[in-house]
Amino acid sequence: MAKFICGANMQHVERVSGDAVGTIMEQLEDVLNIPPTVQITVNGRLVRKDHILEEEDVVEFIKPAGEKGSF
């Protein structure tokens, strides 16, 4: 089971092995309140949206510094 984090929001997702980060990101966009421009890390390493996930990965969507939620 992989863990996805964006700010204070977190979601565990099963069966992500072989999926690209961008695919899961689109599915969790509303749930985790992921903004359109984020940096993505997997297990602490900066990656692109086409990075292929494994089951125990920890993915974090990092909002640019100084950016708050939009209205």
Buried (B, 14 or more C-beta within 10 A) or exposed (E): EBEBBBBEEEBEBEEBEEBBBEBBBEBBBEEBBBBEEBEBBBEEEEBEEEBBBEEEBEBBBEBEEEEEEEE
